[in-house]
Amino acid sequence: MERHLIAIDLDGTLLNNDSKIPLKNKEMIHKLLDKGHMVVLATGRPFHATIDIYNELDLSTPVITDNGGNIREPKNPKFQIVTDGITVEVAHKLFLYTKEHLVSAFYSYGDHIYAYKYLDRLHNIFMGSQNAKIIHAEFDQLQHTPTGMIYLVENAFMQNFESYINNDLKDEVGFRLWGSDSKHAVYEIYKTGSSKLSAILWVADHFGIDKKNTIAFGDGLNDIEMIQGVALGLAMPNGTAELKAVADKILDIDNDNAGVGHFLEQYFNL
């Protein structure tokens, strides 16, 4: 069988509901690697919340973090990190436009988390449980090019917020609405054109893997482009309805019972 690139999301996909890697998933990944295939983690987490999982799997392949905004090859010192971030100017514009209605916001840059009106519950959901240093700041005072930002805004401001991005910043950034309650809405902001898919295609091209041999597993809204764009896009049964609607196949077994490993075993005859 020709060499394949298998991209796997973490939370809700490779990891079980306790954020652990089921043994079946580990075993099948190692068998794929032994056969010469490339397994790539593709996650919305920042690098420092991903590296422990990468090391637990004993990978030496590239890793895609920040929803495609960062591509690294941690064990190859000659690999130049590929970063696709939001410009400083646009990051400042969005913050200043939203500030009056901004309940909380944060992003990862380097080895730190930068937060405005930090909320621990948002950090745990979007960044995973890790011990990166948190720096509190107003974003217009920083000179970073973040690969993605989480904004919690007042519900009454949602329409203005979305219209501003769609009309004034549409060539620069996009957004995903992750949910809302009676008071607030949670948005992920990312650079236009940057996604897990764009990173996967970069890796495939860089390592000479034909697009027809690309496979991806995912469960969330940030996996939609990836699942649509690879040759075989696989949705977890515990995934969102929006993702399932665009997948080539919905797995029979969920993340809590090693659905990824069971599928890999059958598909690659491991």
Backbone bond lengths (Angstrom), bond angles and torsions (degrees), N, CA, C in turn:
res aa  C-N    CA-C-N  psi(-1)  N-CA   C-N-CA  omega(-1)  CA-C   N-CA-C  phi
1 M - - - 1.467 - - 1.522 109.82 -
2 E 1.342 116.36 137.29 1.452 120.93 178.30 1.530 110.64 -61.72
3 R 1.327 114.98 156.54 1.452 120.04 -179.53 1.529 110.52 -64.72
4 H 1.314 116.19 131.57 1.452 122.94 179.10 1.524 111.19 -111.03
5 L 1.323 115.99 153.08 1.456 122.68 168.66 1.517 107.20 -107.75
6 I 1.326 116.15 119.09 1.468 122.01 -179.23 1.523 107.81 -112.28
7 A 1.330 116.71 111.07 1.465 122.42 -179.87 1.519 109.21 -98.99
8 I 1.324 116.46 131.05 1.462 120.79 -174.23 1.526 110.39 -130.47
9 D 1.317 115.92 122.94 1.457 122.33 171.65 1.532 108.89 -67.13
10 L 1.321 116.84 160.95 1.466 120.69 -178.78 1.530 112.59 -96.17
11 D 1.325 116.84 -79.86 1.466 121.16 -172.77 1.529 111.23 -64.94
12 G 1.328 115.18 124.89 1.452 120.48 -179.26 1.514 114.13 83.23
13 T 1.336 116.79 -1.74 1.469 120.75 -177.04 1.524 110.20 -128.53
14 L 1.323 117.39 -80.18 1.465 120.55 177.94 1.520 111.33 -71.77
15 L 1.341 116.60 -38.01 1.456 121.66 -176.81 1.523 110.99 -88.40
16 N 1.331 115.85 147.24 1.464 119.39 175.65 1.529 109.62 -81.05
17 N 1.305 116.28 -174.20 1.462 119.97 -175.12 1.528 113.66 -72.36
18 D 1.338 116.60 -7.26 1.464 121.58 172.76 1.526 111.33 -100.43
19 S 1.340 115.88 12.06 1.473 122.83 -179.21 1.527 112.58 62.07
20 K 1.327 115.85 31.73 1.467 122.34 175.76 1.533 109.47 -111.45
21 I 1.333 115.70 159.11 1.462 120.62 177.63 1.527 108.69 -92.18
22 P 1.330 119.37 114.84 1.460 119.88 177.05 1.525 111.42 -59.11
23 L 1.316 116.42 145.05 1.461 121.68 -177.41 1.526 111.85 -56.29
24 K 1.319 117.36 -39.07 1.463 121.13 -179.64 1.522 110.76 -60.01
25 N 1.308 116.86 -41.28 1.462 119.82 178.87 1.526 111.26 -63.89
26 K 1.321 116.79 -42.81 1.464 120.46 178.10 1.528 111.03 -60.50
27 E 1.314 116.07 -47.18 1.463 120.50 -176.42 1.522 111.52 -61.11
28 M 1.328 117.29 -43.49 1.458 120.05 -177.51 1.521 111.82 -71.57
29 I 1.323 117.12 -35.32 1.465 120.05 176.43 1.522 110.37 -63.15
30 H 1.317 117.26 -43.64 1.466 120.20 179.15 1.523 111.48 -64.44
31 K 1.313 117.35 -36.01 1.467 120.20 177.40 1.525 111.27 -67.11
32 L 1.327 116.29 -38.99 1.467 120.09 176.75 1.525 110.91 -62.99
33 L 1.323 116.20 -43.78 1.457 120.34 179.54 1.524 110.83 -63.28
34 D 1.309 116.89 -39.92 1.465 120.92 178.62 1.520 112.07 -62.69
35 K 1.337 116.38 -28.36 1.470 121.39 179.43 1.529 112.00 -87.10
36 G 1.329 116.85 0.63 1.460 120.59 175.34 1.511 115.86 94.24
37 H 1.329 117.74 4.83 1.454 120.22 177.94 1.532 110.06 -79.65
38 M 1.332 116.18 162.20 1.455 121.10 -179.84 1.526 109.64 -107.98
39 V 1.331 116.62 120.46 1.463 122.18 176.34 1.525 107.93 -105.22
40 V 1.327 115.61 124.78 1.459 121.80 -175.88 1.523 109.29 -123.94
41 L 1.318 116.98 123.74 1.456 120.58 172.16 1.521 108.33 -74.11
42 A 1.340 116.69 133.54 1.466 121.61 -179.05 1.525 107.66 -133.01
43 T 1.318 116.40 103.70 1.455 121.00 -168.99 1.523 112.65 -134.02
44 G 1.316 115.29 158.63 1.454 120.63 172.16 1.517 112.26 -81.41
45 R 1.312 117.04 -12.21 1.465 120.60 178.95 1.527 110.41 -65.67
46 P 1.332 116.64 154.28 1.463 119.08 169.86 1.528 110.44 -72.78
47 F 1.321 115.56 166.82 1.461 120.47 -175.61 1.521 112.13 -58.46
48 H 1.348 117.69 -43.48 1.462 119.15 -175.14 1.526 112.63 -70.35
49 A 1.335 117.94 -12.76 1.465 120.56 174.35 1.520 111.59 -99.79
50 T 1.335 116.15 7.27 1.467 122.47 -177.55 1.517 112.06 -118.41
51 I 1.315 117.41 -29.16 1.462 121.49 -169.29 1.527 112.86 -61.96
52 D 1.332 118.59 -33.31 1.467 119.52 179.16 1.529 111.12 -65.26
53 I 1.322 116.87 -38.01 1.468 120.79 178.03 1.522 109.29 -68.52
54 Y 1.320 116.91 -43.33 1.463 122.81 176.93 1.529 110.07 -55.44
55 N 1.318 116.16 -47.00 1.465 120.08 -178.92 1.526 111.84 -70.00
56 E 1.315 117.10 -35.85 1.463 119.69 178.03 1.525 111.18 -60.90
57 L 1.331 116.16 -34.45 1.467 121.11 178.22 1.526 112.09 -82.74
58 D 1.335 116.58 -6.01 1.461 122.73 -179.26 1.529 111.16 56.28
59 L 1.320 115.74 45.41 1.458 121.15 179.66 1.521 110.75 -82.09
60 S 1.319 116.03 155.08 1.464 121.54 171.04 1.522 109.88 -130.98
61 T 1.313 116.44 11.08 1.456 123.80 -179.17 1.537 109.85 -86.67
62 P 1.336 117.86 173.09 1.466 119.25 173.81 1.527 110.80 -64.36
63 V 1.331 116.02 161.11 1.459 122.13 175.37 1.523 107.69 -132.55
64 I 1.329 115.38 134.38 1.464 122.46 -179.29 1.524 107.98 -106.06
65 T 1.320 116.81 122.28 1.468 121.25 179.57 1.531 109.54 -125.62
66 D 1.330 115.99 177.40 1.468 122.18 176.89 1.527 111.77 54.20
67 N 1.348 115.97 39.10 1.465 121.22 179.34 1.525 113.20 54.67
68 G 1.324 115.63 38.05 1.457 120.51 178.04 1.508 114.42 98.46
69 G 1.318 117.73 -6.63 1.461 121.20 -177.64 1.513 114.19 -74.32
70 N 1.344 117.20 -17.48 1.456 122.12 -179.81 1.521 110.95 -135.71
71 I 1.309 116.37 131.97 1.460 122.27 173.25 1.525 107.24 -125.14
72 R 1.325 115.83 124.18 1.466 120.58 179.25 1.519 109.57 -132.76
73 E 1.320 114.14 159.52 1.463 121.52 170.00 1.529 105.41 -127.29
74 P 1.333 117.08 85.88 1.468 121.84 -165.87 1.520 115.42 -56.46
75 K 1.324 117.95 -30.29 1.464 120.02 -176.00 1.521 112.90 -96.38
76 N 1.330 116.53 6.46 1.459 121.16 178.58 1.525 109.02 -116.34
77 P 1.322 118.48 99.00 1.477 120.92 -176.24 1.524 113.24 -64.40
78 K 1.331 118.17 -16.26 1.458 121.15 -179.38 1.531 112.20 -87.53
79 F 1.326 117.09 -10.26 1.464 120.32 -177.88 1.522 110.18 -74.83
80 Q 1.313 116.24 127.40 1.464 121.32 178.10 1.531 109.44 -85.33
81 I 1.340 116.80 120.64 1.467 121.11 -179.67 1.519 109.98 -58.17
82 V 1.333 115.56 131.69 1.465 121.57 178.44 1.533 107.80 -100.21
83 T 1.329 116.64 119.72 1.464 121.62 -177.44 1.520 109.85 -123.82
84 D 1.326 116.12 137.23 1.460 121.73 179.93 1.524 107.84 -130.91
85 G 1.342 116.53 86.87 1.457 120.55 -170.96 1.520 114.64 -110.93
86 I 1.320 114.99 166.96 1.459 123.78 175.96 1.531 108.27 -74.76
87 T 1.315 117.46 136.88 1.461 119.48 -177.91 1.530 110.82 -66.21
88 V 1.315 115.75 155.24 1.458 121.59 178.66 1.525 110.29 -57.88
89 E 1.330 116.96 -44.93 1.466 121.06 -178.02 1.522 111.78 -59.17
90 V 1.317 117.02 -45.08 1.462 120.98 -178.06 1.530 110.47 -70.11
91 A 1.325 116.64 -40.27 1.469 119.89 177.27 1.523 110.99 -59.15
92 H 1.329 116.81 -40.79 1.459 121.21 178.41 1.525 111.56 -67.72
93 K 1.333 116.91 -44.05 1.465 120.99 -179.89 1.525 111.19 -58.64
94 L 1.341 116.61 -46.62 1.457 120.46 -177.25 1.522 110.86 -65.38
95 F 1.323 116.33 -41.84 1.464 119.83 179.90 1.531 111.23 -62.91
96 L 1.319 117.30 -47.55 1.464 120.45 -177.13 1.523 111.56 -66.84
97 Y 1.329 117.50 -35.88 1.464 120.95 178.19 1.529 111.07 -66.22
98 T 1.321 116.13 -34.93 1.462 121.88 -171.80 1.523 112.72 -95.53
99 K 1.298 118.14 -19.25 1.460 123.54 -165.90 1.528 113.90 -48.41
100 E 1.308 118.22 -44.32 1.460 122.01 -176.77 1.531 112.10 -63.07
101 H 1.338 116.12 -24.63 1.466 120.89 -175.99 1.533 111.68 -115.97
102 L 1.330 115.61 13.98 1.460 121.47 -175.07 1.526 110.13 -92.81
103 V 1.316 116.09 119.70 1.465 121.36 -179.06 1.521 110.23 -84.39
104 S 1.320 116.64 -39.91 1.457 121.98 179.56 1.525 108.46 -164.07
105 A 1.322 116.12 153.79 1.468 120.49 176.23 1.519 109.00 -158.13
106 F 1.319 115.98 152.82 1.460 119.73 174.63 1.518 110.40 -162.61
107 Y 1.305 115.44 161.86 1.461 121.56 173.69 1.518 108.80 -154.34
108 S 1.315 114.80 162.25 1.457 121.79 177.93 1.521 108.78 -101.25
109 Y 1.329 116.13 137.61 1.463 120.55 175.35 1.518 107.77 -149.44
110 G 1.314 115.78 123.43 1.462 119.16 -174.02 1.516 109.72 63.25
111 D 1.312 116.68 -129.14 1.464 121.09 -179.59 1.519 112.75 -103.01
112 H 1.332 117.40 15.40 1.452 120.57 -176.23 1.529 112.00 -124.52
113 I 1.329 114.57 160.44 1.447 122.53 170.78 1.527 107.43 -107.11
114 Y 1.324 116.88 129.30 1.458 121.98 176.73 1.520 108.22 -106.92
115 A 1.334 115.47 125.88 1.465 119.90 -170.61 1.516 111.80 -130.65
116 Y 1.338 114.05 144.32 1.462 122.27 171.50 1.524 106.50 -120.49
117 K 1.340 116.65 119.48 1.464 121.91 -174.85 1.531 109.83 53.11
118 Y 1.301 115.58 59.43 1.469 123.96 -173.01 1.532 112.94 -55.39
119 L 1.344 114.93 134.13 1.463 122.14 173.21 1.520 108.74 -123.15
120 D 1.310 116.57 119.48 1.454 121.67 -176.22 1.526 112.17 -60.21
121 R 1.334 117.73 -37.28 1.466 120.12 -176.19 1.529 111.40 -66.02
122 L 1.343 117.45 -35.86 1.458 119.50 177.37 1.519 110.83 -69.60
123 H 1.302 115.93 -41.17 1.460 121.00 178.91 1.525 110.77 -58.91
124 N 1.322 117.18 -45.05 1.466 121.05 -178.33 1.518 111.88 -64.35
125 I 1.336 116.93 -35.93 1.462 120.51 -179.19 1.519 111.56 -71.20
126 F 1.332 117.05 -46.20 1.454 120.53 -169.97 1.523 114.77 -97.82
127 M 1.307 117.95 -21.18 1.451 120.00 -177.41 1.520 113.35 -109.84
128 G 1.325 117.08 -10.10 1.447 119.12 -177.65 1.517 110.87 78.44
129 S 1.303 115.97 167.87 1.470 120.36 -178.78 1.520 109.42 -85.37
130 Q 1.304 116.61 107.42 1.463 121.43 177.03 1.517 108.10 -155.59
131 N 1.322 115.54 172.51 1.461 119.76 -168.37 1.522 113.82 -111.36
132 A 1.317 117.23 32.83 1.461 119.60 177.39 1.524 110.20 -62.37
133 K 1.304 115.81 146.58 1.464 120.41 179.25 1.523 109.98 -68.03
134 I 1.328 116.78 134.60 1.460 122.48 179.78 1.524 108.69 -102.18
135 I 1.321 116.20 124.54 1.462 122.23 179.73 1.519 108.29 -112.60
136 H 1.317 116.95 121.66 1.460 122.30 -178.50 1.528 108.98 -88.96
137 A 1.343 115.73 129.17 1.462 119.21 -176.68 1.521 110.42 -163.50
138 E 1.316 114.74 161.27 1.459 120.53 168.61 1.525 106.94 -88.70
139 F 1.324 116.71 129.97 1.459 120.36 -167.47 1.526 113.74 -64.56
140 D 1.321 118.22 -25.16 1.462 119.09 179.61 1.531 111.88 -75.24
141 Q 1.322 116.98 -5.12 1.460 121.50 176.32 1.532 111.94 -95.75
142 L 1.330 116.56 0.12 1.460 121.97 -177.62 1.531 110.45 -109.50
143 Q 1.297 116.28 155.58 1.470 120.93 -176.89 1.531 111.10 -118.54
144 H 1.316 116.43 41.64 1.455 121.13 -177.12 1.533 112.30 -95.89
145 T 1.316 115.42 162.61 1.470 122.55 171.39 1.530 107.22 -117.60
146 P 1.326 117.64 78.79 1.468 120.57 -174.23 1.527 112.09 -65.69
147 T 1.313 115.88 143.79 1.469 120.13 178.78 1.523 111.72 -81.98
148 G 1.309 117.33 -12.66 1.450 121.51 176.72 1.515 109.43 -175.75
149 M 1.332 116.59 149.58 1.460 121.11 -179.30 1.522 109.27 -134.86
150 I 1.324 115.93 148.09 1.463 122.49 174.29 1.529 107.99 -107.65
151 Y 1.326 115.83 124.68 1.467 122.32 178.76 1.522 109.58 -119.94
152 L 1.318 116.24 128.75 1.464 122.37 172.13 1.525 107.04 -108.55
153 V 1.350 116.64 112.53 1.462 120.86 -174.69 1.524 110.72 -118.13
154 E 1.316 115.28 160.79 1.453 120.65 177.02 1.532 109.61 -66.42
155 N 1.334 116.85 140.61 1.452 120.81 -179.53 1.526 112.76 -55.64
156 A 1.314 116.83 -39.02 1.459 120.38 -177.77 1.526 112.34 -64.07
157 F 1.332 116.52 -16.35 1.466 121.45 -177.74 1.534 112.20 -99.20
158 M 1.312 118.15 -2.83 1.462 121.48 -173.93 1.533 112.91 -55.77
159 Q 1.318 116.40 -49.05 1.465 119.41 -176.57 1.521 111.58 -62.77
160 N 1.327 116.73 -43.46 1.467 120.17 177.78 1.520 111.61 -64.28
161 F 1.324 115.63 -40.57 1.464 121.11 -179.45 1.525 110.86 -62.42
162 E 1.304 116.48 -49.53 1.466 120.64 -179.33 1.528 111.45 -66.21
163 S 1.332 117.15 -40.65 1.464 120.37 179.35 1.523 111.35 -63.56
164 Y 1.327 116.42 -39.30 1.466 119.85 179.57 1.527 110.86 -62.19
165 I 1.326 115.98 -43.93 1.467 119.00 179.08 1.524 110.54 -67.47
166 N 1.324 116.87 -45.56 1.475 120.74 -176.77 1.524 112.87 -66.79
167 N 1.318 117.44 -31.75 1.463 120.56 -174.96 1.522 114.02 -100.72
168 D 1.335 116.66 -43.18 1.463 120.06 -174.05 1.528 113.86 -96.10
169 L 1.338 116.66 -26.10 1.470 119.97 -175.31 1.525 112.95 -123.07
170 K 1.343 117.32 15.30 1.462 120.12 -170.10 1.524 113.49 -60.99
171 D 1.315 117.83 -28.15 1.467 120.13 178.95 1.515 112.34 -82.94
172 E 1.327 115.76 -6.85 1.465 120.21 -174.25 1.524 113.29 -111.51
173 V 1.326 116.95 -44.79 1.466 120.25 -176.68 1.529 110.96 -139.36
174 G 1.333 114.14 157.54 1.450 122.22 171.69 1.514 108.78 -126.42
175 F 1.330 116.04 177.75 1.461 118.99 -179.40 1.521 110.87 -143.91
176 R 1.335 114.45 156.52 1.462 122.67 169.51 1.518 107.31 -124.48
177 L 1.311 116.83 130.98 1.460 121.45 175.06 1.520 107.47 -89.27
178 W 1.336 115.72 115.96 1.456 120.61 -176.20 1.523 112.70 -90.25
179 G 1.327 117.15 -10.36 1.457 118.84 178.40 1.516 110.66 146.61
180 S 1.320 115.83 167.54 1.461 120.87 178.87 1.515 108.88 -151.88
181 D 1.338 114.99 157.63 1.460 120.65 172.80 1.521 107.51 -120.30
182 S 1.303 118.26 -157.24 1.454 120.66 -175.92 1.532 112.90 -70.18
183 K 1.330 117.39 -16.31 1.462 120.01 -175.16 1.524 114.31 -120.46
184 H 1.355 116.94 -35.75 1.452 120.18 -167.32 1.536 112.04 -132.61
185 A 1.330 114.97 157.71 1.463 121.98 175.23 1.526 108.95 -128.25
186 V 1.333 116.17 141.88 1.461 121.86 -177.99 1.527 109.35 -107.70
187 Y 1.324 116.61 124.30 1.461 122.73 179.87 1.530 110.90 -120.14
188 E 1.302 114.45 143.76 1.466 121.37 166.97 1.524 107.10 -104.41
189 I 1.319 116.96 130.07 1.458 123.15 179.40 1.524 108.21 -110.11
190 Y 1.324 116.93 132.57 1.464 120.37 -178.13 1.526 109.92 -142.73
191 K 1.301 116.62 159.48 1.455 121.35 179.63 1.524 110.17 -67.53
192 T 1.318 117.00 134.89 1.460 121.48 178.22 1.527 110.32 -56.03
193 G 1.317 115.85 130.14 1.462 120.98 179.10 1.507 114.62 88.50
194 S 1.324 117.21 -9.95 1.458 120.93 179.54 1.517 109.73 -94.54
195 S 1.321 117.04 127.89 1.460 121.53 -178.64 1.516 109.08 -159.62
196 K 1.296 115.44 171.88 1.461 118.86 173.71 1.528 110.05 -59.16
197 L 1.338 116.18 -36.98 1.463 119.65 -179.66 1.521 111.42 -63.05
198 S 1.320 117.72 -46.60 1.465 119.32 -178.52 1.527 110.36 -59.83
199 A 1.332 116.83 -36.76 1.464 120.56 178.79 1.532 111.26 -70.60
200 I 1.318 116.94 -41.35 1.474 120.76 178.59 1.522 110.52 -60.69
201 L 1.330 116.58 -45.38 1.461 119.57 -179.60 1.525 111.35 -65.31
202 W 1.335 116.77 -34.17 1.467 119.95 175.60 1.524 110.10 -63.45
203 V 1.327 116.75 -46.74 1.465 120.94 -179.43 1.526 110.50 -63.07
204 A 1.326 117.12 -44.71 1.469 120.85 179.96 1.521 110.62 -59.57
205 D 1.321 116.72 -44.89 1.461 120.37 179.63 1.520 111.16 -66.31
206 H 1.332 116.57 -42.22 1.464 121.39 -177.57 1.533 111.35 -62.16
207 F 1.323 116.52 -35.62 1.463 120.64 -176.71 1.531 112.76 -103.37
208 G 1.319 117.26 9.43 1.459 121.36 173.71 1.516 114.48 69.28
209 I 1.323 117.50 34.90 1.462 121.68 177.69 1.525 108.73 -100.81
210 D 1.323 116.15 125.94 1.464 121.46 -178.23 1.524 110.39 -64.42
211 K 1.338 116.06 139.30 1.463 119.90 -179.50 1.521 111.78 -57.81
212 K 1.316 118.57 -29.05 1.472 121.06 179.95 1.525 111.76 -66.57
213 N 1.323 116.50 -11.45 1.460 121.45 179.33 1.537 111.95 -109.41
214 T 1.322 116.10 27.85 1.472 120.37 177.67 1.522 110.32 -104.20
215 I 1.329 114.88 134.70 1.469 122.81 -179.60 1.523 107.68 -131.34
216 A 1.313 117.16 144.84 1.468 119.45 177.36 1.520 110.87 -142.77
217 F 1.328 114.95 144.96 1.466 124.01 176.27 1.522 108.60 -117.52
218 G 1.352 116.81 136.59 1.454 119.32 177.03 1.514 112.26 -159.88
219 D 1.339 115.36 174.73 1.467 119.55 -178.58 1.520 113.61 -139.88
220 G 1.349 118.53 -13.05 1.459 119.44 -169.38 1.511 114.96 -119.34
221 L 1.327 115.18 178.74 1.459 121.58 -179.74 1.522 111.75 -61.25
222 N 1.328 117.68 -34.29 1.455 120.91 -179.93 1.521 112.91 -75.86
223 D 1.325 116.88 0.87 1.461 121.40 176.74 1.523 112.67 -101.57
224 I 1.317 117.92 -3.77 1.463 120.56 -172.62 1.524 112.31 -60.46
225 E 1.346 117.22 -49.82 1.473 118.87 -179.55 1.527 110.81 -59.91
226 M 1.319 116.22 -41.54 1.457 121.54 -179.23 1.526 111.40 -62.52
227 I 1.313 116.69 -47.09 1.464 120.87 -177.37 1.522 110.89 -67.69
228 Q 1.321 116.79 -35.96 1.463 120.37 178.22 1.521 112.31 -72.07
229 G 1.337 117.03 -32.80 1.453 119.84 -167.11 1.510 116.99 -93.98
230 V 1.339 118.30 -18.56 1.465 120.14 178.86 1.528 109.80 -83.80
231 A 1.320 116.09 172.13 1.467 119.54 -178.46 1.524 111.97 -67.50
232 L 1.340 116.81 -37.02 1.461 121.29 179.03 1.517 108.81 -134.11
233 G 1.320 116.24 106.43 1.458 121.57 -178.82 1.509 111.04 -102.09
234 L 1.334 115.99 123.82 1.462 122.46 -172.33 1.524 110.73 -118.21
235 A 1.319 115.89 127.31 1.462 121.61 179.79 1.516 110.07 -104.16
236 M 1.316 115.74 141.89 1.458 120.46 174.68 1.529 109.43 -74.94
237 P 1.336 118.44 145.92 1.473 119.83 178.39 1.521 112.48 -63.91
238 N 1.334 116.78 -21.70 1.467 121.84 176.54 1.522 112.00 -88.15
239 G 1.333 117.83 6.97 1.451 122.13 -177.06 1.517 113.50 -79.96
240 T 1.326 115.39 177.82 1.461 121.22 -179.39 1.523 110.81 -73.87
241 A 1.328 115.23 154.60 1.465 120.39 178.75 1.523 110.89 -62.11
242 E 1.339 116.53 -36.18 1.468 120.38 -179.10 1.529 110.99 -63.28
243 L 1.317 116.82 -38.68 1.461 119.95 180.00 1.523 110.92 -72.41
244 K 1.314 116.56 -43.66 1.467 120.12 179.83 1.524 111.64 -58.68
245 A 1.331 115.99 -32.89 1.461 120.67 -176.72 1.526 112.59 -66.78
246 V 1.351 117.75 -23.83 1.467 119.89 -177.09 1.527 112.18 -108.41
247 A 1.318 118.32 -1.96 1.467 121.67 -175.76 1.528 111.28 -77.12
248 D 1.324 115.24 151.18 1.463 120.13 172.76 1.513 111.01 -72.54
249 K 1.337 115.50 -30.33 1.465 120.25 179.98 1.520 108.98 -154.48
250 I 1.328 115.11 144.74 1.463 121.35 172.26 1.521 107.49 -104.29
251 L 1.312 117.56 125.32 1.458 120.26 -177.78 1.529 110.96 -63.69
252 D 1.323 114.67 154.67 1.462 120.46 179.50 1.530 111.82 -82.45
253 I 1.339 116.63 -23.59 1.463 121.56 -172.98 1.523 109.00 -119.17
254 D 1.331 117.10 136.30 1.464 121.04 -173.77 1.523 112.45 -82.48
255 N 1.339 115.07 179.80 1.461 121.24 -177.04 1.516 112.67 -66.38
256 D 1.323 117.47 -28.32 1.459 120.28 -176.45 1.527 112.06 -75.47
257 N 1.337 115.58 -12.81 1.463 120.48 -179.00 1.530 112.23 -124.81
258 A 1.341 115.00 31.82 1.464 122.35 173.52 1.520 112.90 60.46
259 G 1.329 116.61 45.38 1.459 120.50 179.30 1.512 113.15 -58.18
260 V 1.330 117.65 -37.84 1.464 121.10 179.42 1.530 110.40 -62.16
261 G 1.322 116.28 -48.01 1.464 120.32 -178.41 1.519 112.59 -62.80
262 H 1.314 117.03 -42.19 1.461 120.35 179.63 1.528 111.20 -63.66
263 F 1.335 117.25 -40.68 1.458 119.21 178.73 1.525 111.04 -66.56
264 L 1.332 117.45 -45.11 1.458 121.18 -179.65 1.523 111.47 -59.54
265 E 1.322 115.79 -40.64 1.468 120.70 -179.69 1.522 110.87 -59.44
266 Q 1.322 116.91 -43.71 1.464 120.66 -178.32 1.522 111.58 -75.87
267 Y 1.324 117.13 -45.21 1.477 121.33 -173.59 1.536 111.31 -65.66
268 F 1.336 116.00 -41.24 1.464 119.82 -177.91 1.525 113.21 -98.46
269 N 1.332 115.21 6.21 1.464 120.72 179.30 1.523 111.10 52.72
270 L 1.322 114.63 53.54 1.464 120.91 -178.28 1.518 112.03 -86.46
